[in-house]
Amino acid sequence: MRILVVDDEVKIAGALKRGLETHGYAVDTAHDGEDGLAKAEAESYDLIILDRMMPKMDGVTMLKNLRERGRTVPVLFLTAKDTVLERAAGLNAGADDYLVKPFSFVELIARVRALLRRPTETKGTTLHYQDVELDTIKATVRRADQDIKLTQKEFALLEYLMQHVGQPVSKQTLIDHVWDFDADVLPNTVEVYVGYLRNKIDKPFKKSKSLIKTKRGFGYVFGEAGAHVS
């Protein structure tokens, strides 16, 4: 999952980036509303964390511009003012949730996970498909009742594929959502990581169906067409 953090306080933005990356997210940052809006329009993000007070363009104005231009990406609004009017301003501009500064990073992560689950219409914190179970909170994966150890990037890649089960996902889409903007990633890099996943998810389980398939000209498909995770 790829997240954009927009906050003019460089130290806070950097701390959020580092913290989110330890949970396996790819994170880009911007330090004013104009740069944030430009990045949000140029790139495909799964979530935006947006500060209220910023130079050049404040968070409410940036968010209104984003929604007026048809962008439906979930937005977590940050505000230093704990008043009904401030919270309402963010929600009325199109925010999906808000946090008041200072906040607990534990709560931030919980809200991030909740917002990222909404588009997939999954009700819990785990993704199930056949004999595979991925826990988004514990960052664990099991297949056929066996634990599978994945790196953060492998986990993020599998999570994205499982959230789009049965759908062809291109290498570029995976680059856009699993790696951050500054990462030097080529299509061959995606092939390498998909290979790592296959070696851990498919090859050891001879009695189960192979789940990660290559669809020539389209990319990769996890599971069968028309299938759903639970």
ABEGO torsion letter per residue (X at the ends): XBBBBBBABAAAAAAAAAAAAAAGBBBBBBABAAAAAAAAAABBBABBBBBABBBGBBAAAAAAAAAAAGBABBBBBBBABBBAAAAAAAAAAGBABBBBOBBBAAAAAAAAAAAAAAAAGBABABBBBEABBBBAAAGBBBBGGBBBBBBAAAAAAAAAAAAABGBBBBAAAAAAAABBAABBBBAAAAAAAAAAAAAAAAAABAABBBABBBBBGAEBBBEBBGBBBX
